[in-house]
Amino acid sequence: MVKINIDGKDLEANEGSTVLEVARENNIDIPTLCYHPELTPSGDCRLCLVELVKGNRSRLVGSCLYPVEPGLVVKTNTERVKEDRKMVMQLLLSITPGSELLQSLGKKLGVEKVEFPIDKNPCILCGLCVKVCKEVVGVEALGFAQRGTKRVVTTPFGEPSSTCIACGSCVFICPVNCIKMEDKNGYRTIPNWGVKLKLANCSKCGKPIAPERQLEYIRKKAKLPPDSLTVCPSCK
């Protein structure tokens, strides 16, 4: 355990924890968009900025990446922190102005208007879909392509994905709901990745369970027999 101070509170933290983890364990609010506790932090959204104070000097760091250390002094709500978060929020709103989550978070952070040109891109490039596909699902069907203002999340070479199992994890985790998924006429489609997969039906009631490719993947990973996963949860 190490002792740190956040916003004037003396706290004990597990060695190896990040500032964000300790803050959340102690009900200290730090906004995030690209962070999820089950995924590797990347600091892409920069909303979790906090101010570290050492002597007469201070600096801003991403709290989701910064590990705690003995004697660390952290301030989460200084004017410097608030102004930088408002700037980041303006940039995000200029990219995806239609997101209700971003609008709500912007109001909470005090953003009254956006000073930057509006781009209207549905994706904020938080990278959560890429990480969940790789670290949780394990198929690596998604990745980043190009750089700068042309950077996008896409499938390899921008072609319809042959590895995507249409599990919907990317849809579930996207904070701005820019990834769409639909089950219709016996198929599941995710147009963002050019995926259309046949749904397997329950052997008892006939209702769709999940894409056949997804069930095959689970059987292989879990070493289940071929006749498993043929019944929907309602019929079990």
C-alpha positions, 0 to 999 in steps of 0.5 A, spaced: 500 500 500 502 507 498 499 513 501 497 519 496 493 525 497 487 527 492 483 533 493 486 534 500 484 527 502 489 522 505 488 515 501 491 509 501 492 505 495 494 499 492 501 499 489 500 498 481 493 502 481 492 508 477 490 515 479 483 514 476 482 507 479 484 510 486 479 516 485 473 511 483 474 507 489 473 513 493 467 516 490 472 522 487 469 523 480 473 524 474 470 524 467 472 519 462 470 516 455 475 511 452 476 508 459 473 501 461 475 497 467 476 491 463 480 493 458 487 496 457 487 504 458 490 508 453 488 515 455 486 517 448 480 521 450 484 526 455 478 527 459 481 524 465 486 529 466 488 531 473 493 536 476 499 533 479 503 537 484 510 536 486 513 542 490 512 549 486 511 545 480 505 542 477 503 538 471 497 535 467 497 527 466 492 522 464 489 519 470 487 512 467 495 511 465 498 514 471 500 509 477 500 511 484 507 513 488 508 514 495 506 522 497 503 523 490 499 529 491 493 530 486 488 535 484 482 533 480 478 540 479 482 546 479 481 551 474 487 549 469 484 542 469 477 544 468 479 549 462 483 543 459 477 538 460 472 544 457 477 544 451 477 537 450 470 536 450 469 542 445 474 538 440 469 532 441 463 535 440 466 538 434 467 531 431 460 528 434 455 534 435 449 529 435 451 525 441 447 525 447 452 523 451 457 528 449 452 533 449 450 531 457 457 531 459 459 537 455 454 541 459 456 538 466 463 540 464 461 547 463 461 547 455 456 553 452 458 553 445 463 549 440 469 554 438 471 549 433 469 547 426 463 542 426 466 535 422 459 531 424 463 524 424 459 519 428 466 516 431 470 519 436 476 514 435 476 512 443 478 505 441 474 501 445 471 497 440 478 496 437 480 494 444 474 489 446 475 486 440 482 484 441 482 483 449 475 480 450 473 477 444 480 475 441 478 476 434 482 482 432 477 484 427 478 491 427 484 496 428 485 503 426 487 506 419 491 512 416 493 518 421 491 525 423 484 527 421 483 521 416 484 516 422 478 511 422 476 505 425 476 499 420 477 492 418 483 490 415 484 493 408 477 496 409 474 489 406 468 486 409 471 482 415 472 475 415 474 474 422 468 478 425 463 474 429 458 479 429 458 478 437 456 485 438 461 487 443 463 493 439 456 495 439 455 495 446 461 498 448 461 504 443 459 510 447 456 514 442 452 509 439 455 510 432 456 502 430 449 499 428 447 492 428 440 489 426 437 482 426 433 481 420 430 475 416 435 470 419 441 474 418 445 479 423 448 485 420 453 490 422 454 495 416 460 499 419 464 492 418 461 490 412 458 484 416 452 479 414 452 473 418 447 467 418 443 466 425 443 460 428 436 458 431 434 454 437 432 447 436 426 447 441 423 454 439 426 456 433 428 463 435 434 466 433 440 465 438 446 468 435 450 468 429 453 461 427 460 463 426 459 466 433 457 459 436 462 456 432 468 460 435 465 459 442 465 452 441 472 452 439 475 456 444 471 453 450 472 446 447 465 444 447 462 438 443 459 440 436 452 439 439 452 444 444 449 451 444 443 449 440 438 452 445 436 459 447 436 461 454 429 461 454 428 454 453 434 451 457 
